[in-house]
Amino acid sequence: MIDINDVKKGTKLLIDGAPYTVLDFQHVKPGKGSSFTRCVVRNLATGKQLERTFKSGERFEEPDLEFKEMTYVYGDAELVNFMDSTNYEQLAMNTSALTDQLPYLRENLPVTILFFNGRPINVDLPTFVVLPITYCEPGFKGDTATGGTKPGTLEGGLVVNIPLHLKEGDLVKVDTRTGAYVEKVNK
């Protein structure tokens, strides 16, 4: 059991039967009345954030969470398949549960899968992934001096703003947390 007074950022709590992680918290001791803790928590299964206030002394169970390193193998319209490289077990998840992660998935990409009560609920991607540009407007001579950007479509359908001098086939590093272009990667 976890006492609300012992929470810190990153603490995992079981709230109303669902696993949550604490993103931010504030212990409040008003002049009158009992103290309480205001927390911003994120549901680990749905990704939704909410703010909750808990009375001092409230206790929570720790959720039954397991993190497993796996590798993305392949996907289709309905299922995405991952493989555990230690025992070669395969796991299939519905694409509808991974809409935010789908554009970043490439063959052999290492990921961390979060299990709650033995059931997969989330996929944590690496912070950066390298993807090829599949479509972009051509750059024009002299465009590079301005430092401007243009939209580029990457493998997987993700559209990011890229420098004007990049062309189709170039590899770019993308931040999976923000979906932003980071840098060009040499082949």
Long-range contacts (C-beta under 8 A, 24 or more apart in sequence): 1-59, 1-60, 1-61, 1-62, 2-59, 2-60, 2-61, 2-62, 3-57, 3-58, 3-59, 4-37, 4-39, 4-54, 4-55, 4-56, 4-57, 4-58, 4-59, 4-60, 5-37, 5-56, 5-57, 7-37, 7-39, 12-44, 12-62, 12-63, 12-65, 13-41, 13-60, 13-61, 13-62, 13-63, 14-60, 14-61, 14-62, 14-63, 15-41, 15-52, 15-60, 18-43, 18-44, 18-45, 19-43, 19-44, 19-45, 19-63, 19-65, 19-116, 19-121, 20-44, 20-63, 23-49, 44-114, 44-116, 44-121, 44-122, 45-116, 45-121, 45-122, 47-100, 47-122, 63-116, 64-116, 64-117, 64-118, 65-114, 65-115, 65-116, 66-114, 66-115, 66-118, 67-112, 67-113, 67-114, 67-115, 67-124, 68-112, 68-113, 68-115, 69-110, 69-111, 69-112, 70-110, 70-111, 70-112, 70-113, 71-108, 71-109, 71-110, 71-111, 72-105, 72-106, 72-107, 72-108, 72-109, 72-110, 72-111, 73-107, 73-108, 74-107, 75-102, 75-105, 80-105, 82-111, 82-113, 82-123, 91-120, 93-120, 93-123, 97-121, 98-123, 101-125, 101-176, 102-156, 102-157, 103-154, 103-156, 103-157, 103-158, 104-129, 104-131, 104-156, 104-158, 104-174, 104-176, 105-156, 106-131, 106-155, 106-156, 125-176, 126-176, 127-175, 127-176, 127-177, 128-173, 128-174, 128-175, 128-176, 128-182, 129-173, 129-174, 129-176, 130-171, 130-172, 130-173, 130-174, 130-185, 131-155, 131-156, 131-158, 131-171, 131-172, 131-174, 132-169, 132-170, 132-171, 132-172, 133-162, 133-166, 133-167, 133-168, 133-169, 133-170, 133-171, 133-172, 134-168, 135-168, 136-162, 136-166, 136-167, 136-168, 138-167, 139-164, 139-165, 139-166, 139-167, 140-164, 149-181, 152-181
